[in-house]
Amino acid sequence: MNKKIFKITPVAIIFTMLVLNSCQFANSETSEIGRMSPTCLDSLAWKKICQEYSIDSIKDPKLLSKLKDVKNHFIKPDYILYFKDGPEEIIGCDWYFIRVVYNEKIADQTLTGLDPLLGNDEQKRIRNRVLKEIMKYQCEEGRKETLEEMQEDVPFSESHKNYPLKMTPEMTEPESIEK
């Protein structure tokens, strides 16, 4: 009887971890809506921003459903902001990236940076909206860097222009809510 027993070595474990981690980071980077690198940010900045743009103020059932989509996005956002005023939207981000957005005027689904429904101008507007809030909690040098960042193009804004999915009216029309 010739049985081969596979032995798991520390090298095999490390190799497996590296492969899995590289896949995770590749996915997370390509889906970003905007990049942020806040210099000299107040340690309580995100807490304060999340309080000011609290998701607790969402009462509309449809928005609550979309909030759930943002929270459960495959790249779990660390911070979720709800902007009530023009345009109304829910934005999920972490310390360095804006990851996911829901804005009914753009589409009736959550979107990432590679989504063909999220155009260049919208990606930049969303990124700059978050950066403006971050600037309130930065030192002078950090605010200057953030202003420069706001002028830059968003990383993947052009990548979706030849995406095979064509926008249809059904993609942009809000679903009817049955009561």
C-alpha positions in Angstrom: 0.0 0.0 0.0 1.5 3.2 -1.2 -0.1 6.2 0.6 1.3 9.7 0.3 0.8 12.0 3.2 0.9 15.7 2.5 2.7 17.6 5.2 1.8 21.2 5.7 5.0 23.1 6.3 5.4 26.7 7.6 6.6 27.7 4.2 3.3 26.4 2.6 1.3 28.3 5.1 3.1 31.5 4.6 2.9 31.1 0.8 -0.9 30.5 1.0 -1.3 33.6 3.2 0.6 35.8 0.8 -1.4 34.6 -2.2 -4.7 35.2 -0.4 -3.7 38.6 0.9 -2.5 39.8 -2.5 -5.9 38.9 -4.0 -7.6 40.8 -1.3 -5.5 44.0 -1.9 -5.8 43.7 -5.7 -9.6 43.7 -5.4 -9.7 46.5 -2.8 -7.5 48.8 -4.8 -9.3 48.4 -8.1 -12.6 49.2 -6.6 -11.8 52.5 -5.0 -13.7 55.6 -5.9 -11.1 57.9 -4.5 -7.8 57.9 -2.6 -7.1 59.9 0.5 -3.9 60.4 2.5 -4.8 62.7 5.3 -1.6 64.2 6.8 -1.7 65.4 10.5 -5.3 64.4 11.0 -6.8 64.9 14.4 -7.1 61.6 16.2 -10.8 62.0 16.7 -11.5 63.3 13.1 -13.4 60.2 11.8 -15.4 60.0 15.0 -16.5 63.6 14.6 -17.2 63.3 10.9 -19.3 60.2 11.5 -21.2 62.0 14.2 -21.9 65.0 11.9 -22.9 62.8 9.0 -24.5 60.1 11.1 -26.2 57.1 9.5 -28.5 57.0 12.5 -30.5 59.9 10.9 -31.6 57.6 8.0 -35.3 56.8 8.4 -36.5 56.1 4.9 -36.9 52.3 4.4 -35.3 52.3 0.9 -32.3 54.3 2.2 -32.0 51.9 5.2 -31.9 49.0 2.7 -29.2 50.7 0.7 -27.3 51.4 3.9 -27.3 47.7 4.6 -25.8 47.1 1.1 -23.1 49.6 1.9 -22.3 48.1 5.3 -22.2 44.6 3.8 -20.2 45.5 0.7 -17.4 43.0 0.0 -14.9 45.5 1.1 -16.3 46.4 4.5 -16.0 50.2 5.0 -14.7 51.4 8.3 -16.6 54.6 8.2 -20.1 55.3 6.6 -21.3 58.8 6.1 -24.8 60.0 5.2 -25.0 63.3 3.4 -28.6 64.5 3.5 -28.1 67.6 1.4 -27.5 67.9 -2.3 -26.9 65.3 -3.4 -28.2 62.9 -0.9 -25.9 59.9 -0.6 -24.3 57.2 1.6 -20.6 56.9 1.3 -18.5 54.1 2.7 -14.7 54.6 3.2 -11.7 53.6 5.3 -8.7 55.7 6.3 -7.2 55.8 2.8 -9.9 55.1 0.3 -13.5 55.9 -0.6 -14.9 52.5 -1.3 -18.6 52.5 -2.1 -21.4 54.9 -2.6 -25.2 54.9 -2.9 -26.8 57.9 -4.6 -30.3 57.3 -6.1 -29.7 60.1 -8.7 -26.8 58.1 -10.1 -28.2 54.5 -9.8 -30.5 52.4 -7.8 -27.6 50.3 -6.4 -24.4 50.7 -4.5 -21.4 51.6 -6.7 -17.6 51.2 -6.6 -14.9 53.0 -8.6 -15.1 50.5 -11.5 -18.8 50.7 -12.0 -19.7 52.0 -15.5 -22.6 54.0 -13.9 -20.2 56.1 -11.9 -18.6 58.7 -14.2 -15.4 60.7 -13.8 -17.0 63.8 -12.5 -19.1 62.0 -9.9 -16.1 60.0 -8.6 -14.2 63.2 -8.2 -17.1 65.0 -6.6 -17.6 62.2 -4.1 -13.9 62.0 -3.2 -13.7 65.8 -2.8 -16.9 65.8 -0.6 -15.2 63.5 1.9 -11.9 65.4 1.6 -13.6 68.7 2.4 -14.8 67.2 5.7 -11.4 65.7 6.5 -9.8 69.1 6.0 -11.7 70.5 8.9 -9.5 68.3 11.2 -6.1 68.7 9.6 -3.2 71.0 10.4 -2.4 73.8 7.9 0.2 71.6 6.0 -2.3 68.8 5.8 -5.0 71.1 4.4 -2.6 72.3 1.7 -1.8 68.7 0.7 -5.5 67.8 0.7 -6.3 70.8 -1.6 -3.7 69.5 -4.0 -5.1 66.0 -3.8 -8.6 67.4 -4.7 -7.2 68.6 -8.0 -5.9 65.2 -9.1 -7.9 62.8 -11.2 -9.5 59.8 -9.5 -7.4 56.7 -10.0 -9.7 54.5 -12.1 -12.0 57.1 -13.5 -11.3 56.3 -17.2 -11.1 52.5 -16.8 -14.8 51.9 -17.2 -15.5 53.9 -20.4 -15.2 50.8 -22.6 -16.9 48.5 -20.2 -19.2 46.1 -22.1 -22.3 46.9 -20.0 -24.5 49.5 -21.7 -26.6 51.7 -19.4 -30.3 51.1 -19.8 -33.2 53.1 -18.4 -33.9 50.2 -16.0 -30.5 50.7 -14.4 -31.2 54.4 -13.5 -34.9 54.3 -12.7 -35.7 53.9 -9.0 -37.6 50.7 -8.1 -41.2 51.3 -7.0 -41.7 50.8 -3.3 -44.8 48.9 -2.5 -46.6 49.8 0.7 
